[in-house]
Every structure is written in structure tokens, then in C-alpha cells.
Amino acid sequence: MHQETSGKGKAVAAQSDTTVGRQEQTPASNPPFARFPAELIAETQDVFGRRTGRNLTNEEARQILENLVGFFDTLNQWQREQDSNRAPTQG
């Protein structure tokens, strides 16, 4: 891994993954406002890149993670609603 400077003057690390032949520019450090750590983004790229046979960008990996979080939030909400409908009434 080596560091380069992007067009915006930010240091970036060039990562390569021989599993899917990916080489992509990623931020050298994770910005404080980022929801997902850089390691999770990279792991998502690896896992879903192998499954799809595509080279995924950081943005695609982030969207996959957002969709997974949303999916499980919805399942959790449905479960809570079912549980509250089954709760015995006290009175």
C-alpha cells in the first residue's frame, strides 16, 4: 500500500485486492463523520465483489451496508410490532 495525493490535495492510500483485481483510491484516514469504518467498507467490497464478480467502489460498498442496516432495522421494527400486539393486556 502506498500513499498518493488526490486531485483535492487529500492523501489517499492505493489498495489492491488480488481476489477481484480491484485497485481503488480510498481515504488514508477515516473522516470523523463516516458511518462505517474503512475496514468494513473494504471487507464489504471483498465479500460482495467475489459474489458479483465486479469491482465495487467505496460508494457501492457503503450503499450495500446502508441497505443491510435498513433491512435489519425493518425486520426489528416488525418484530417489536408483533410482540406488542401479542402482549397480554393488564387491567
Distance bins in CASP14 RR format, pairs under 12 A and 6 or more apart:
PFRMAT RR
TARGET T0000
AUTHOR 0000-0000-0000
RMODE 2
METHOD distances of the structure
MODEL  1
1 11 0 0 0 0 0 1 0 0 0 0 0
1 12 0 0 0 0 0 1 0 0 0 0 0
1 13 1 0 1 0 0 0 0 0 0 0 0
1 14 1 0 0 1 0 0 0 0 0 0 0
1 15 1 0 0 1 0 0 0 0 0 0 0
1 16 0 0 0 0 1 0 0 0 0 0 0
1 17 0 0 0 0 0 1 0 0 0 0 0
1 23 0 0 0 0 0 1 0 0 0 0 0
1 24 0 0 0 0 0 1 0 0 0 0 0
1 25 0 0 0 0 0 1 0 0 0 0 0
1 26 0 0 0 0 1 0 0 0 0 0 0
1 28 0 0 0 0 1 0 0 0 0 0 0
1 38 0 0 0 0 0 1 0 0 0 0 0
1 42 0 0 0 0 0 1 0 0 0 0 0
2 11 0 0 0 0 0 1 0 0 0 0 0
2 12 0 0 0 0 1 0 0 0 0 0 0
2 13 1 0 0 1 0 0 0 0 0 0 0
2 14 1 0 1 0 0 0 0 0 0 0 0
2 15 0 0 0 0 1 0 0 0 0 0 0
2 16 0 0 0 0 0 1 0 0 0 0 0
2 23 0 0 0 0 0 1 0 0 0 0 0
2 25 0 0 0 0 0 1 0 0 0 0 0
2 28 0 0 0 0 0 1 0 0 0 0 0
3 9 0 0 0 0 0 1 0 0 0 0 0
3 10 0 0 0 0 0 1 0 0 0 0 0
3 11 1 0 1 0 0 0 0 0 0 0 0
3 12 1 0 0 1 0 0 0 0 0 0 0
3 13 1 0 1 0 0 0 0 0 0 0 0
3 14 1 0 0 1 0 0 0 0 0 0 0
3 15 0 0 0 0 0 1 0 0 0 0 0
3 25 0 0 0 0 0 1 0 0 0 0 0
3 26 0 0 0 0 0 1 0 0 0 0 0
3 27 0 0 0 0 0 1 0 0 0 0 0
3 28 1 0 1 0 0 0 0 0 0 0 0
3 29 0 0 0 0 0 1 0 0 0 0 0
4 10 0 0 0 0 1 0 0 0 0 0 0
4 11 1 0 0 1 0 0 0 0 0 0 0
4 12 1 0 1 0 0 0 0 0 0 0 0
4 13 1 0 0 1 0 0 0 0 0 0 0
4 14 1 0 0 1 0 0 0 0 0 0 0
4 15 0 0 0 0 0 1 0 0 0 0 0
4 23 0 0 0 0 0 1 0 0 0 0 0
4 24 0 0 0 0 0 1 0 0 0 0 0
4 25 1 0 0 1 0 0 0 0 0 0 0
4 26 0 0 0 0 0 1 0 0 0 0 0
4 27 0 0 0 0 0 1 0 0 0 0 0
4 28 0 0 0 0 1 0 0 0 0 0 0
5 11 1 0 0 1 0 0 0 0 0 0 0
5 12 1 0 0 1 0 0 0 0 0 0 0
5 13 0 0 0 0 0 1 0 0 0 0 0
5 14 0 0 0 0 0 1 0 0 0 0 0
5 25 0 0 0 0 0 1 0 0 0 0 0
5 27 0 0 0 0 0 1 0 0 0 0 0
5 28 0 0 0 0 1 0 0 0 0 0 0
6 12 1 0 1 0 0 0 0 0 0 0 0
6 13 0 0 0 0 0 1 0 0 0 0 0
6 14 0 0 0 0 0 1 0 0 0 0 0
6 24 0 0 0 0 0 1 0 0 0 0 0
6 25 1 0 0 1 0 0 0 0 0 0 0
6 26 0 0 0 0 0 1 0 0 0 0 0
6 27 0 0 0 0 1 0 0 0 0 0 0
6 28 0 0 0 0 1 0 0 0 0 0 0
7 25 0 0 0 0 1 0 0 0 0 0 0
8 25 0 0 0 0 0 1 0 0 0 0 0
8 27 0 0 0 0 0 1 0 0 0 0 0
9 25 0 0 0 0 0 1 0 0 0 0 0
9 27 0 0 0 0 0 1 0 0 0 0 0
9 28 0 0 0 0 0 1 0 0 0 0 0
10 25 0 0 0 0 1 0 0 0 0 0 0
10 26 0 0 0 0 0 1 0 0 0 0 0
10 27 1 0 0 1 0 0 0 0 0 0 0
10 28 1 0 0 1 0 0 0 0 0 0 0
10 29 0 0 0 0 1 0 0 0 0 0 0
10 31 0 0 0 0 1 0 0 0 0 0 0
11 25 0 0 0 0 0 1 0 0 0 0 0
11 26 0 0 0 0 0 1 0 0 0 0 0
11 27 0 0 0 0 1 0 0 0 0 0 0
11 28 1 0 1 0 0 0 0 0 0 0 0
11 29 0 0 0 0 1 0 0 0 0 0 0
12 23 0 0 0 0 0 1 0 0 0 0 0
12 24 0 0 0 0 1 0 0 0 0 0 0
12 25 1 0 1 0 0 0 0 0 0 0 0
12 26 1 0 0 1 0 0 0 0 0 0 0
12 27 1 0 0 1 0 0 0 0 0 0 0
12 28 1 0 1 0 0 0 0 0 0 0 0
12 29 0 0 0 0 1 0 0 0 0 0 0
12 38 0 0 0 0 0 1 0 0 0 0 0
12 58 0 0 0 0 0 1 0 0 0 0 0
13 23 0 0 0 0 0 1 0 0 0 0 0
13 24 0 0 0 0 1 0 0 0 0 0 0
13 25 1 0 0 1 0 0 0 0 0 0 0
13 26 1 0 1 0 0 0 0 0 0 0 0
13 27 1 0 0 1 0 0 0 0 0 0 0
13 28 1 0 1 0 0 0 0 0 0 0 0
13 29 0 0 0 0 1 0 0 0 0 0 0
13 30 0 0 0 0 0 1 0 0 0 0 0
13 38 0 0 0 0 1 0 0 0 0 0 0
13 42 0 0 0 0 0 1 0 0 0 0 0
13 58 0 0 0 0 0 1 0 0 0 0 0
14 22 0 0 0 0 0 1 0 0 0 0 0
14 23 1 0 0 1 0 0 0 0 0 0 0
14 24 1 0 0 1 0 0 0 0 0 0 0
14 25 1 0 0 1 0 0 0 0 0 0 0
14 26 0 0 0 0 1 0 0 0 0 0 0
14 27 0 0 0 0 0 1 0 0 0 0 0
14 28 0 0 0 0 0 1 0 0 0 0 0
15 21 0 0 0 0 0 1 0 0 0 0 0
15 22 1 0 0 1 0 0 0 0 0 0 0
15 23 1 0 0 1 0 0 0 0 0 0 0
15 24 1 0 0 1 0 0 0 0 0 0 0
15 25 0 0 0 0 1 0 0 0 0 0 0
15 26 1 0 1 0 0 0 0 0 0 0 0
15 27 0 0 0 0 0 1 0 0 0 0 0
15 28 0 0 0 0 0 1 0 0 0 0 0
15 38 0 0 0 0 1 0 0 0 0 0 0
15 39 0 0 0 0 0 1 0 0 0 0 0
15 41 0 0 0 0 0 1 0 0 0 0 0
15 42 1 0 0 1 0 0 0 0 0 0 0
15 43 0 0 0 0 0 1 0 0 0 0 0
15 45 0 0 0 0 1 0 0 0 0 0 0
15 46 0 0 0 0 0 1 0 0 0 0 0
15 55 0 0 0 0 0 1 0 0 0 0 0
15 57 0 0 0 0 0 1 0 0 0 0 0
15 58 0 0 0 0 1 0 0 0 0 0 0
16 22 1 0 0 1 0 0 0 0 0 0 0
16 23 1 0 1 0 0 0 0 0 0 0 0
16 24 0 0 0 0 1 0 0 0 0 0 0
16 25 0 0 0 0 0 1 0 0 0 0 0
16 26 0 0 0 0 0 1 0 0 0 0 0
16 42 0 0 0 0 0 1 0 0 0 0 0
16 45 0 0 0 0 0 1 0 0 0 0 0
16 46 0 0 0 0 0 1 0 0 0 0 0
16 55 0 0 0 0 0 1 0 0 0 0 0
17 23 1 0 0 1 0 0 0 0 0 0 0
17 24 0 0 0 0 1 0 0 0 0 0 0
17 26 0 0 0 0 0 1 0 0 0 0 0
17 42 1 0 0 1 0 0 0 0 0 0 0
17 43 0 0 0 0 0 1 0 0 0 0 0
17 44 0 0 0 0 0 1 0 0 0 0 0
17 45 1 0 0 1 0 0 0 0 0 0 0
17 46 1 0 0 1 0 0 0 0 0 0 0
17 47 0 0 0 0 0 1 0 0 0 0 0
17 49 0 0 0 0 1 0 0 0 0 0 0
17 50 0 0 0 0 1 0 0 0 0 0 0
17 53 0 0 0 0 0 1 0 0 0 0 0
17 55 0 0 0 0 1 0 0 0 0 0 0
17 56 0 0 0 0 0 1 0 0 0 0 0
17 61 0 0 0 0 0 1 0 0 0 0 0
18 46 0 0 0 0 0 1 0 0 0 0 0
18 50 0 0 0 0 0 1 0 0 0 0 0
18 55 0 0 0 0 0 1 0 0 0 0 0
19 42 0 0 0 0 0 1 0 0 0 0 0
19 43 0 0 0 0 0 1 0 0 0 0 0
19 45 0 0 0 0 1 0 0 0 0 0 0
19 46 1 0 0 1 0 0 0 0 0 0 0
19 47 0 0 0 0 1 0 0 0 0 0 0
19 48 0 0 0 0 0 1 0 0 0 0 0
19 49 0 0 0 0 1 0 0 0 0 0 0
19 50 1 0 0 1 0 0 0 0 0 0 0
19 51 0 0 0 0 0 1 0 0 0 0 0
19 53 0 0 0 0 1 0 0 0 0 0 0
19 55 0 0 0 0 0 1 0 0 0 0 0
19 56 0 0 0 0 0 1 0 0 0 0 0
20 42 0 0 0 0 0 1 0 0 0 0 0
20 45 1 0 0 1 0 0 0 0 0 0 0
20 46 1 0 0 1 0 0 0 0 0 0 0
20 47 0 0 0 0 0 1 0 0 0 0 0
20 48 0 0 0 0 1 0 0 0 0 0 0
20 49 1 0 1 0 0 0 0 0 0 0 0
20 50 1 0 0 1 0 0 0 0 0 0 0
20 51 0 0 0 0 1 0 0 0 0 0 0
20 52 0 0 0 0 1 0 0 0 0 0 0
20 53 1 0 0 1 0 0 0 0 0 0 0
20 54 1 0 0 1 0 0 0 0 0 0 0
20 55 1 0 1 0 0 0 0 0 0 0 0
20 56 0 0 0 0 1 0 0 0 0 0 0
20 61 0 0 0 0 0 1 0 0 0 0 0
21 45 0 0 0 0 0 1 0 0 0 0 0
21 46 0 0 0 0 0 1 0 0 0 0 0
21 49 0 0 0 0 1 0 0 0 0 0 0
21 50 0 0 0 0 0 1 0 0 0 0 0
21 53 0 0 0 0 1 0 0 0 0 0 0
21 54 0 0 0 0 0 1 0 0 0 0 0
21 55 1 0 0 1 0 0 0 0 0 0 0
21 56 0 0 0 0 0 1 0 0 0 0 0
22 41 0 0 0 0 0 1 0 0 0 0 0
22 42 0 0 0 0 1 0 0 0 0 0 0
22 44 0 0 0 0 0 1 0 0 0 0 0
22 45 1 0 0 1 0 0 0 0 0 0 0
22 46 0 0 0 0 1 0 0 0 0 0 0
22 48 0 0 0 0 0 1 0 0 0 0 0
22 49 1 0 0 1 0 0 0 0 0 0 0
22 50 0 0 0 0 0 1 0 0 0 0 0
22 52 0 0 0 0 0 1 0 0 0 0 0
22 53 0 0 0 0 0 1 0 0 0 0 0
22 54 0 0 0 0 1 0 0 0 0 0 0
22 55 1 0 1 0 0 0 0 0 0 0 0
22 56 1 0 0 1 0 0 0 0 0 0 0
22 57 0 0 0 0 1 0 0 0 0 0 0
22 58 0 0 0 0 0 1 0 0 0 0 0
22 60 0 0 0 0 0 1 0 0 0 0 0
22 61 0 0 0 0 0 1 0 0 0 0 0
23 45 0 0 0 0 0 1 0 0 0 0 0
23 55 0 0 0 0 1 0 0 0 0 0 0
23 57 0 0 0 0 0 1 0 0 0 0 0
24 38 0 0 0 0 0 1 0 0 0 0 0
24 41 0 0 0 0 0 1 0 0 0 0 0
24 42 0 0 0 0 1 0 0 0 0 0 0
24 45 1 0 0 1 0 0 0 0 0 0 0
24 46 0 0 0 0 0 1 0 0 0 0 0
24 49 0 0 0 0 0 1 0 0 0 0 0
24 55 1 0 0 1 0 0 0 0 0 0 0
24 56 0 0 0 0 1 0 0 0 0 0 0
24 57 1 0 0 1 0 0 0 0 0 0 0
24 58 1 0 0 1 0 0 0 0 0 0 0
24 59 0 0 0 0 0 1 0 0 0 0 0
24 60 0 0 0 0 0 1 0 0 0 0 0
24 61 0 0 0 0 1 0 0 0 0 0 0
25 38 0 0 0 0 0 1 0 0 0 0 0
25 57 0 0 0 0 1 0 0 0 0 0 0
25 58 0 0 0 0 1 0 0 0 0 0 0
25 59 0 0 0 0 0 1 0 0 0 0 0
26 34 0 0 0 0 0 1 0 0 0 0 0
26 37 0 0 0 0 0 1 0 0 0 0 0
26 38 1 0 0 1 0 0 0 0 0 0 0
26 39 0 0 0 0 0 1 0 0 0 0 0
26 41 1 0 0 1 0 0 0 0 0 0 0
26 42 1 0 0 1 0 0 0 0 0 0 0
26 45 0 0 0 0 1 0 0 0 0 0 0
26 56 0 0 0 0 0 1 0 0 0 0 0
26 57 0 0 0 0 1 0 0 0 0 0 0
26 58 1 0 1 0 0 0 0 0 0 0 0
26 59 0 0 0 0 0 1 0 0 0 0 0
26 61 0 0 0 0 0 1 0 0 0 0 0
26 62 0 0 0 0 0 1 0 0 0 0 0
27 33 0 0 0 0 0 1 0 0 0 0 0
27 34 0 0 0 0 1 0 0 0 0 0 0
27 37 0 0 0 0 0 1 0 0 0 0 0
27 38 1 0 0 1 0 0 0 0 0 0 0
27 41 0 0 0 0 1 0 0 0 0 0 0
27 42 0 0 0 0 0 1 0 0 0 0 0
27 58 0 0 0 0 1 0 0 0 0 0 0
28 38 0 0 0 0 1 0 0 0 0 0 0
29 37 0 0 0 0 0 1 0 0 0 0 0
29 38 0 0 0 0 1 0 0 0 0 0 0
30 36 0 0 0 0 1 0 0 0 0 0 0
30 37 1 0 1 0 0 0 0 0 0 0 0
30 38 1 0 1 0 0 0 0 0 0 0 0
30 39 0 0 0 0 1 0 0 0 0 0 0
30 40 0 0 0 0 1 0 0 0 0 0 0
30 41 0 0 0 0 1 0 0 0 0 0 0
30 42 0 0 0 0 0 1 0 0 0 0 0
30 58 0 0 0 0 0 1 0 0 0 0 0
30 62 0 0 0 0 0 1 0 0 0 0 0
31 37 0 0 0 0 0 1 0 0 0 0 0
31 38 0 0 0 0 1 0 0 0 0 0 0
31 58 0 0 0 0 0 1 0 0 0 0 0
34 40 0 0 0 0 1 0 0 0 0 0 0
34 41 0 0 0 0 1 0 0 0 0 0 0
34 58 0 0 0 0 0 1 0 0 0 0 0
34 62 0 0 0 0 1 0 0 0 0 0 0
34 65 0 0 0 0 0 1 0 0 0 0 0
35 41 0 0 0 0 0 1 0 0 0 0 0
35 61 0 0 0 0 0 1 0 0 0 0 0
35 62 1 0 0 1 0 0 0 0 0 0 0
35 63 0 0 0 0 0 1 0 0 0 0 0
35 65 1 0 0 1 0 0 0 0 0 0 0
35 66 1 0 0 1 0 0 0 0 0 0 0
35 69 0 0 0 0 1 0 0 0 0 0 0
36 42 0 0 0 0 0 1 0 0 0 0 0
36 43 0 0 0 0 1 0 0 0 0 0 0
36 44 0 0 0 0 1 0 0 0 0 0 0
36 45 0 0 0 0 0 1 0 0 0 0 0
36 58 0 0 0 0 1 0 0 0 0 0 0
36 59 0 0 0 0 0 1 0 0 0 0 0
36 61 0 0 0 0 1 0 0 0 0 0 0
36 62 1 0 0 1 0 0 0 0 0 0 0
36 63 0 0 0 0 0 1 0 0 0 0 0
36 64 0 0 0 0 1 0 0 0 0 0 0
36 65 1 0 1 0 0 0 0 0 0 0 0
36 66 0 0 0 0 1 0 0 0 0 0 0
36 68 0 0 0 0 0 1 0 0 0 0 0
36 69 0 0 0 0 1 0 0 0 0 0 0
37 43 0 0 0 0 1 0 0 0 0 0 0
37 44 0 0 0 0 0 1 0 0 0 0 0
37 58 0 0 0 0 0 1 0 0 0 0 0
37 61 0 0 0 0 0 1 0 0 0 0 0
37 62 0 0 0 0 0 1 0 0 0 0 0
37 65 0 0 0 0 0 1 0 0 0 0 0
38 44 0 0 0 0 0 1 0 0 0 0 0
38 45 0 0 0 0 0 1 0 0 0 0 0
38 58 0 0 0 0 1 0 0 0 0 0 0
38 61 0 0 0 0 0 1 0 0 0 0 0
38 62 0 0 0 0 0 1 0 0 0 0 0
38 65 0 0 0 0 0 1 0 0 0 0 0
39 45 0 0 0 0 0 1 0 0 0 0 0
39 46 0 0 0 0 0 1 0 0 0 0 0
39 61 0 0 0 0 0 1 0 0 0 0 0
39 65 0 0 0 0 0 1 0 0 0 0 0
40 46 0 0 0 0 0 1 0 0 0 0 0
40 47 0 0 0 0 0 1 0 0 0 0 0
40 48 0 0 0 0 0 1 0 0 0 0 0
40 58 0 0 0 0 0 1 0 0 0 0 0
40 61 0 0 0 0 1 0 0 0 0 0 0
40 62 0 0 0 0 1 0 0 0 0 0 0
40 64 0 0 0 0 0 1 0 0 0 0 0
40 65 1 0 0 1 0 0 0 0 0 0 0
40 66 0 0 0 0 0 1 0 0 0 0 0
40 68 0 0 0 0 0 1 0 0 0 0 0
40 69 0 0 0 0 0 1 0 0 0 0 0
41 47 0 0 0 0 0 1 0 0 0 0 0
41 48 0 0 0 0 0 1 0 0 0 0 0
41 56 0 0 0 0 1 0 0 0 0 0 0
41 57 0 0 0 0 1 0 0 0 0 0 0
41 58 1 0 1 0 0 0 0 0 0 0 0
41 59 0 0 0 0 1 0 0 0 0 0 0
41 60 0 0 0 0 1 0 0 0 0 0 0
41 61 1 0 1 0 0 0 0 0 0 0 0
41 62 1 0 0 1 0 0 0 0 0 0 0
41 63 0 0 0 0 0 1 0 0 0 0 0
41 64 0 0 0 0 1 0 0 0 0 0 0
41 65 1 0 0 1 0 0 0 0 0 0 0
41 66 0 0 0 0 0 1 0 0 0 0 0
42 48 0 0 0 0 0 1 0 0 0 0 0
42 49 0 0 0 0 0 1 0 0 0 0 0
42 56 0 0 0 0 0 1 0 0 0 0 0
42 57 0 0 0 0 0 1 0 0 0 0 0
42 58 0 0 0 0 1 0 0 0 0 0 0
42 61 1 0 0 1 0 0 0 0 0 0 0
42 62 0 0 0 0 0 1 0 0 0 0 0
42 65 0 0 0 0 0 1 0 0 0 0 0
43 49 0 0 0 0 0 1 0 0 0 0 0
43 50 0 0 0 0 0 1 0 0 0 0 0
43 56 0 0 0 0 0 1 0 0 0 0 0
43 61 0 0 0 0 1 0 0 0 0 0 0
43 64 0 0 0 0 0 1 0 0 0 0 0
43 65 0 0 0 0 1 0 0 0 0 0 0
44 50 0 0 0 0 0 1 0 0 0 0 0
44 51 0 0 0 0 0 1 0 0 0 0 0
44 52 0 0 0 0 0 1 0 0 0 0 0
44 56 1 0 0 1 0 0 0 0 0 0 0
44 57 0 0 0 0 0 1 0 0 0 0 0
44 58 0 0 0 0 1 0 0 0 0 0 0
44 59 0 0 0 0 0 1 0 0 0 0 0
44 60 0 0 0 0 1 0 0 0 0 0 0
44 61 1 0 1 0 0 0 0 0 0 0 0
44 62 1 0 0 1 0 0 0 0 0 0 0
44 63 0 0 0 0 1 0 0 0 0 0 0
44 64 1 0 1 0 0 0 0 0 0 0 0
44 65 1 0 1 0 0 0 0 0 0 0 0
44 66 0 0 0 0 0 1 0 0 0 0 0
44 67 0 0 0 0 0 1 0 0 0 0 0
44 68 0 0 0 0 1 0 0 0 0 0 0
44 69 0 0 0 0 0 1 0 0 0 0 0
45 51 0 0 0 0 0 1 0 0 0 0 0
45 52 0 0 0 0 0 1 0 0 0 0 0
45 53 0 0 0 0 0 1 0 0 0 0 0
45 54 0 0 0 0 1 0 0 0 0 0 0
45 55 1 0 0 1 0 0 0 0 0 0 0
45 56 1 0 1 0 0 0 0 0 0 0 0
45 57 1 0 0 1 0 0 0 0 0 0 0
45 58 1 0 0 1 0 0 0 0 0 0 0
45 59 0 0 0 0 0 1 0 0 0 0 0
45 60 1 0 0 1 0 0 0 0 0 0 0
45 61 1 0 1 0 0 0 0 0 0 0 0
45 62 0 0 0 0 1 0 0 0 0 0 0
45 63 0 0 0 0 0 1 0 0 0 0 0
45 64 0 0 0 0 1 0 0 0 0 0 0
45 65 0 0 0 0 0 1 0 0 0 0 0
46 52 0 0 0 0 0 1 0 0 0 0 0
46 53 0 0 0 0 0 1 0 0 0 0 0
46 54 0 0 0 0 0 1 0 0 0 0 0
46 55 0 0 0 0 0 1 0 0 0 0 0
46 56 0 0 0 0 1 0 0 0 0 0 0
46 61 0 0 0 0 1 0 0 0 0 0 0
46 64 0 0 0 0 0 1 0 0 0 0 0
47 53 0 0 0 0 0 1 0 0 0 0 0
47 56 0 0 0 0 1 0 0 0 0 0 0
47 61 0 0 0 0 1 0 0 0 0 0 0
47 64 0 0 0 0 1 0 0 0 0 0 0
47 65 0 0 0 0 0 1 0 0 0 0 0
47 68 0 0 0 0 0 1 0 0 0 0 0
48 54 0 0 0 0 1 0 0 0 0 0 0
48 55 0 0 0 0 0 1 0 0 0 0 0
48 56 1 0 1 0 0 0 0 0 0 0 0
48 57 0 0 0 0 0 1 0 0 0 0 0
48 60 0 0 0 0 1 0 0 0 0 0 0
48 61 1 0 0 1 0 0 0 0 0 0 0
48 62 0 0 0 0 0 1 0 0 0 0 0
48 63 0 0 0 0 0 1 0 0 0 0 0
48 64 1 0 1 0 0 0 0 0 0 0 0
48 65 0 0 0 0 1 0 0 0 0 0 0
48 67 0 0 0 0 0 1 0 0 0 0 0
48 68 0 0 0 0 0 1 0 0 0 0 0
49 55 1 0 0 1 0 0 0 0 0 0 0
49 56 1 0 1 0 0 0 0 0 0 0 0
49 57 0 0 0 0 0 1 0 0 0 0 0
49 60 0 0 0 0 1 0 0 0 0 0 0
49 61 0 0 0 0 1 0 0 0 0 0 0
49 64 0 0 0 0 1 0 0 0 0 0 0
50 56 0 0 0 0 0 1 0 0 0 0 0
51 64 0 0 0 0 0 1 0 0 0 0 0
52 60 0 0 0 0 1 0 0 0 0 0 0
52 61 0 0 0 0 0 1 0 0 0 0 0
52 64 0 0 0 0 0 1 0 0 0 0 0
54 60 0 0 0 0 1 0 0 0 0 0 0
54 61 0 0 0 0 0 1 0 0 0 0 0
54 64 0 0 0 0 0 1 0 0 0 0 0
55 61 0 0 0 0 0 1 0 0 0 0 0
56 62 0 0 0 0 1 0 0 0 0 0 0
56 63 0 0 0 0 1 0 0 0 0 0 0
56 64 1 0 0 1 0 0 0 0 0 0 0
56 65 0 0 0 0 0 1 0 0 0 0 0
57 63 0 0 0 0 1 0 0 0 0 0 0
57 64 0 0 0 0 0 1 0 0 0 0 0
58 64 0 0 0 0 0 1 0 0 0 0 0
58 65 0 0 0 0 0 1 0 0 0 0 0
59 65 0 0 0 0 0 1 0 0 0 0 0
59 66 0 0 0 0 0 1 0 0 0 0 0
60 66 0 0 0 0 0 1 0 0 0 0 0
60 67 0 0 0 0 0 1 0 0 0 0 0
61 67 0 0 0 0 0 1 0 0 0 0 0
61 68 0 0 0 0 0 1 0 0 0 0 0
62 68 0 0 0 0 0 1 0 0 0 0 0
62 69 0 0 0 0 0 1 0 0 0 0 0
63 69 0 0 0 0 0 1 0 0 0 0 0
63 70 0 0 0 0 0 1 0 0 0 0 0
64 70 0 0 0 0 0 1 0 0 0 0 0
64 71 0 0 0 0 0 1 0 0 0 0 0
65 71 0 0 0 0 0 1 0 0 0 0 0
65 72 0 0 0 0 0 1 0 0 0 0 0
66 72 0 0 0 0 0 1 0 0 0 0 0
66 73 0 0 0 0 0 1 0 0 0 0 0
67 73 0 0 0 0 0 1 0 0 0 0 0
67 74 0 0 0 0 0 1 0 0 0 0 0
68 74 0 0 0 0 0 1 0 0 0 0 0
68 75 0 0 0 0 0 1 0 0 0 0 0
69 75 0 0 0 0 0 1 0 0 0 0 0
69 76 0 0 0 0 0 1 0 0 0 0 0
70 76 0 0 0 0 1 0 0 0 0 0 0
70 77 0 0 0 0 1 0 0 0 0 0 0
71 77 0 0 0 0 0 1 0 0 0 0 0
71 78 0 0 0 0 0 1 0 0 0 0 0
72 78 0 0 0 0 0 1 0 0 0 0 0
72 79 0 0 0 0 0 1 0 0 0 0 0
73 79 0 0 0 0 0 1 0 0 0 0 0
73 80 0 0 0 0 0 1 0 0 0 0 0
74 80 0 0 0 0 0 1 0 0 0 0 0
74 81 0 0 0 0 0 1 0 0 0 0 0
75 81 0 0 0 0 0 1 0 0 0 0 0
75 82 0 0 0 0 0 1 0 0 0 0 0
76 82 0 0 0 0 0 1 0 0 0 0 0
76 83 0 0 0 0 0 1 0 0 0 0 0
77 83 0 0 0 0 0 1 0 0 0 0 0
77 84 0 0 0 0 0 1 0 0 0 0 0
78 84 0 0 0 0 0 1 0 0 0 0 0
78 85 0 0 0 0 0 1 0 0 0 0 0
79 85 0 0 0 0 0 1 0 0 0 0 0
79 86 0 0 0 0 0 1 0 0 0 0 0
80 86 0 0 0 0 0 1 0 0 0 0 0
80 87 0 0 0 0 0 1 0 0 0 0 0
81 87 0 0 0 0 0 1 0 0 0 0 0
END
